[in-house]
Amino acid sequence: MNSYTISIRPFGDFAVLVEWPNKVEEQILNDILHFTKHLKENHLNEKEWEMVPAYNSLALIHRAGKIDYKSFSKELKEWYSQKLGDHHVEKYLWELPVCYEGNFAADIKEVGEKLTMTPSEVVSLHTKHTYTVYGIGFLPGFMYLGGLPPSLEIVRRETPRLNVEKGSVGLAGQQTGIYPQESPGGWNIIGNCPVPLFNKDNENPCFVNVGDKIKFYAITKGEFDLLKLQGEVGIYKLKKTKMDA
């Protein structure tokens, strides 16, 4: 496992932000996840600490009170230097269905025109690649997925929509993602996923974790309706494969 030069800065009175080199690289993300696991297993009680990894940073939020930044940052650097050996991080490849037809794909024609390809070529490229979950935000369960092929990179819409439908699959910059609930948004919508991505009533509200992989496969409108119904009644079986960390 690689080691990097990390920096630590206050993130309010109750949190610090540990930062790695400002790059979007899977090796950096893996190092963050391994350090997070090291902290959980050896130093920080999860009941007192919330740990939020994303891209090239790790936010550490203390639920129990204010942080003594000077002493805690020193401890963190020592702990990082001590993270020897393998800390197994469980990861999964999730296969998610997407309907790229009709009203579900409001922007696919325009995306294709801008990228000089047909809508079917957009679908083919989007389903061909496997994506890495680099972060989960700005809505609960919204996955920021890296690994988009350069030929599908496209700027955000000039005018965001006030309401993007739940399950909408979009493109923006070098990323793709799924809106887990209805929301305003400016991503280019090319399809819709019928699988519920976030359920606040579950013990683990979002089944996907940072570091997991996502692969999309195309379905018809009829298949969409069936899978959506199965998801709503809780009988849909997610397709997942355990990966080596």
N, C-alpha and C positions, 0 to 999 in steps of 0.2 A: 504494500500500500504506500502510495506517495505521501510525502509531507510537503506542506507549503508554508510560506510566510503569511501568518494571519495577523489581522489587526482587530482591536476590540475598542468599542466606544459606547458611552452611555446611550440608552434608548429610553429616556425618562428616568424616574426615580426607582422604578420597579423592574427594569429590564436592561439587558446589554445586547449589543449586536456584534457577533463575531463574523468577520468578513475575510473571505479568501480572495485570490486574484480576480479581478473584474472580467471574467471570461465565462461564456456558456460552454462548459465542457463536462462530459459525463464523468471523467476521472475526478474532477473537483467535486462534483455532486456526490460521488461515491465516498470521497474522503470526509465530506460533511456528514453523511449518513453513518459512517463508521465511528466518527468522533461522537456523534449524538448517542449512538449505542454504548460507547465507552462511558460517557457521562451517566447514562441511565443505570448501567450495571455497577459502577464503581464510586460515583461521587454525588449525584444529585437525585433526590427523592422525587419521583414523578407526581406525588401528591402535592408537593410544594412548588414544583417547577413545571412550566409549560415550555416545550421546545419546538420551535417552528423552523425547519430547514426549507430553503428555497434557493435555487440557482447557485449563487456563490456566497450565501450567508446563513447564519444560524441565530435566530432570536431566542434568547433565554429570558423567560418572564417569571419573576418570583411572586408567587401568590401570597406568601406569608408576610411580606413587608418590604421596606426599602433595602436597596443593595449598597453595601460598602464597595463602591466601584474600584477604588485603588487596590484593595486587598483581593477582591474577587477576580479582577482582570489578571493579577499576578498568578493566582491559583489556576485560572483557565489556561494560561500559557504553559505552566508546568504540567498540567494534565494532558495538554495536547502533545507535549514532547514525550510523554510517557505512554502514549497509545500504541503500544507494540502488540504484535500478534494479530490474529484474525478475529474480528468481532462480526459474527455472522448476522447479516441483515437480510431478513426474509423479503423476497421480491416476487412479483407475479406478472405474467403477461396476460392482459385482459383483452378478449375479443368482443368488440361491441358492434351491434348492427346499426346501419344507417340507411335511411331511405333518401335517395338523391333525386326524387321525382317531384314534379309539379310544384305546388305551393311550398313544399318543404325546402325547395332549392331556389329561393327567391333571387339570389344573385349569381347563380351558376353560369347563366348565359353571359352576363356582363363580365364575370371573372374570366371565362373562356375567351371572350373577345379581347380583353386586355392582355391576356397571356398567349394569344394567338394559338388557341387550341379549342377543340370541340368540348361540349359538356361531358361527353362520354370519356374523353381523354383526361379531363379533370378528375372524374370519378376513378378512373383506372389508376392514376398516379396517387391519389389520396388513399386508396385502399391497398396499394402496393407496399407502402412503407410502414415501418414500425416506429412509434413515437415514445419518447421518454417523458415522464411526468416530472417537470422541474419545479413546479410550485402549485399550491392550491389556495385560491383566493379569488377574485375580489368579492365573489359571492360564495357562500358555503357550498363546497363541492365543485367549484369551477376549476378545472384542470388546465394549467398552462403546459402545452405539449410541444417539446422541441423535437427536431429531426425532420422538419418539413423539407422536401426537396426544393432546391433553389428555383426550379421551374414553376413552383406553385406559390412563390413569395409574392405578395401583393399588399399594397398599402390599405389601411383602414378606409372605410367609406367616408366621403367628405361630410355627409350629413348622417349622424347616428340615428337609429330608430328609437322611438320612445318605448316601444314594446317589441322585444324579441321573444319569440315563442319558446317555451320550455323544451329542452332537448335539442335546440338548434345547434348545428355544427358549423363553425365558422373558420375563416382564414384571416389573419392579420399579421403583416410583417413576415417574420420567420417562424410563426407559430400557428397551430391549429388548436381548437378547443371546443367544448360543449357547454352551452348555457344550462345549468342544472335546474333553473326555474325562470319564469318570465321576468324580463328585466330590460331596461334600456341598454343599448349596445351599438357599437360601430363596426363590428366585424362583418366580413362578407359571408353571407349565409349560403351554404351549398348543400345542406341536407338536414335530417333530423334523426335523433337517436331515441327510440321508445323506452329505453331502459332507465328507470329512476336512478339518479346518481347520488342523491342525498335524501336521507330520511332521519329527521331529528329524533324520532322515537326509537331508532335502533341503538344498541349499545355502542356500535361504531357507525356513526351517521353517514360517513363517506367510506365506501369499501375500498377505494383506491388510495395508495400512499405515495408520497414523493419517492421517486426512484423506480416505481413500477413502470411497465411498458403497456402501451395501448396499440392495438391493431384494429382497424375498421374493416367491416365487410358489408357489401351492398345487399339490400333487401328490397322487395317490391312493396307497393302500398298495402296489398293484402296481408303480407307478412308483418308489416308495421302494425296494422290494426290488431292482429292476433298477439304479437309480442307486447304491445302496450297494455292490452287487457290482462295478459299473464303477469306483467309487472305490477299492475294496480292491485291484483288480488294476492300477490306475493308468491306465485308459483313459478315465475321465470327463473331458469337456472343459468347463472352467469358462466360464460366460458372462460376458464382461467387455467394457466399452466405455471407451476412453480419454477422459478429460474434459479440458477446458481448465482449467489451474491459475489 
